[in-house]
Amino acid sequence: MKLIEALSIIPKSPNPGPNSGNEPLAVALVCGFTPLHLQTFLHAELQLLFPERRIELTTGLYGDIFGTLQGLKGQRLDAVVLVLEWSDFDARLGLRQLGGWGPQHLESVVERVDVWLAQLRLLLAEIGPAIPVAISQPTLPLPPLFFTPGWRGSFYELKLKELLAAFAAALGQHTRIRIVNEQRLGQASPPAGRLSVKSDWTTGFPYQLTHASALAALLARLVRNPLPKKGLITDLDNTLWSGIVGEVGAEGVHWDLDHHSQAHGLYQQMLRTLAEEGVLVAVASKNDPGVVEEAFQREELLLPRERIFPFAVSWGSKAKAVAEILESWNVGPESVVFIDDNALELAEVKAQHPEVECLQFPIDKPQALYELIEQLRDWFGRGTISEEDALRLDSIRQRAGLRQPTDEREGFAESLLAEVEAELTFDFRKDPHDQRALELVNKTNQFNLNGQRYTEAAWHDYLAQPATFTLTASYQDRFGRLGKIAVLTGRSGAGKIHVDAWVMSCRAFARRIEHQCLRVLFERSKTDYITLAYAATARNGPLTSFMKELSPDSSVGEFRLTQAAFAAICPRLFHRVVEENHE
Amino acid sequence: MNEVRSRLSKCFAAVFPELIEAEILRATPDSVASWDSLASVTLVSVIEEEFSVEIKPDDLEQLVSFDKVLNYLEQTKSVA
């Protein structure tokens, strides 16, 4: 992005009204140098990523990173962006202070950096749990203060980098502290083009514009922390493997160096990795199912058949196959990627499912293949892997195996529900660090009370309010565990219960879990009625159906449900209920 | 030459979005309240990027109006 473009984006910042539900996005930019154009670029990038929010970007004092960070404690912020450079650790590592590059200084430089980083680590450990922090490690070159020639690594230089790496690795363990990937930054902003000595001396801003722009783009992404996509649908012939299995047979397809088809092997390896991380992987292929079945008997496949569900193999339309897979997974098309070598197939799927990301598998283009798997990493990358990620495929397969409901929330047979030995664990602990709970609130569309989303900071602030409560539900039965599948939050006081947010994973539909949630809520609160902040969204049809079930004349707004009305419609519940952390 | 004037006008408009076209052509630090030191630095950076020129620190003091910047760019380009 050019500076003139960034400047033109900032005035377009929206000014939503107080009741719009879109609070301003409050971000603190903390750096030791004059923020100048980095502030402009970051503001613009944040505006592009949060188009509905007004960006409030504040900065601190020149040369006072510690003081600025200390001042942020207790502030209501959505994120802190911390930009470090070597000169912050010790001014002798910059170009603005003179008087100390001799060999006698090197030992003390290393010592000072060690102490500085240790102190910063402690300070960030205090801030990080409350406010998400995006950090860039030093991006500018170390000046030539070492006595070795420039082409040789100095012991002291290597020591400094070792300290920095240890600092970053320690911080990287915190889920709310996110560090810019230096490798990705290097692709967008090669190291040789980052430093502007003139700007550093004249304004205290040490970056070339191109570097400031690239760095701001990555920092803004760390603040945005987009939700990963959920599923990948792949073609088989000349995509998952080289060759057309219907012509050359199961033993005639390849994916290795010996057959000049390593690209397919690397692609398989990537898909297996994604599957192990919890990504849903399905096959959509125009083929004879029997031949495909035979090919998947080959043990050397890097993506084994048990990692794939479902297989949509037929001679029918790919767009129709994608529709069936989406239904089977019960996920929205915006969360899905489709990969095929055939441009026509891609065009057909794109036409029928415009929200699906469609990528062409590059044949005989190794570099393009590498870029494709990098793209997949970006789309499916996540900060942590939860227990629920590992369980997702099994639970979807299990659900599909039980029956095929025609309605999203159509129940399983009463007799089956009675036999599955379902156990629901309700946890009443308010844990702002429960990433799974926040993920459910922010990812769930169908059974979602009102579509309200929360930033990490807003979620933290909400749970910190004394009147709020949280109820999370985890489910298992004799077919397996679904893990944590529902979150209900609200406020209580004066004998009243108001539900602000309520979501349930689509994997948990049709098990009467929603009824059990309400039953437990009534039972524990001992209230005569509860109110729910219900709002219809474009995608919460299943929730709306449930509300109609509770009250046929339900309308959006504050929905009032009495215990008597609930008892009258509540079906028989078979779950064994376990309650944890209830006051 | 009109092209340089037009591009320069866009640079001024980006830094001083509150100005209309006529005000941009007459803009000086005295006539534009928001033309402070920070705006000067931003304006110079935008112009350097837009015109692929490097403005020497010693030249900055004379670039105190739209016309002066325009003249400076015309001379710089003709020398180049």
Chai-1 contact restraints between the chains, C-beta under 6 A:
chainA,res_idxA,chainB,res_idxB,connection_type,confidence,min_distance_angstrom,max_distance_angstrom,comment,restraint_id
A,K2,B,E49,contact,1.0,0.0,6.0,A-B,restraint_1
A,L3,B,S45,contact,1.0,0.0,6.0,A-B,restraint_2
A,L3,B,V46,contact,1.0,0.0,6.0,A-B,restraint_3
A,L3,B,E49,contact,1.0,0.0,6.0,A-B,restraint_4
A,I4,B,A14,contact,1.0,0.0,6.0,A-B,restraint_5
A,I4,B,V46,contact,1.0,0.0,6.0,A-B,restraint_6
A,L7,B,A14,contact,1.0,0.0,6.0,A-B,restraint_7
A,S8,B,A14,contact,1.0,0.0,6.0,A-B,restraint_8
A,P11,B,P17,contact,1.0,0.0,6.0,A-B,restraint_9
A,T202,B,P57,contact,1.0,0.0,6.0,A-B,restraint_10
A,T203,B,V41,contact,1.0,0.0,6.0,A-B,restraint_11
A,L209,B,E49,contact,1.0,0.0,6.0,A-B,restraint_12
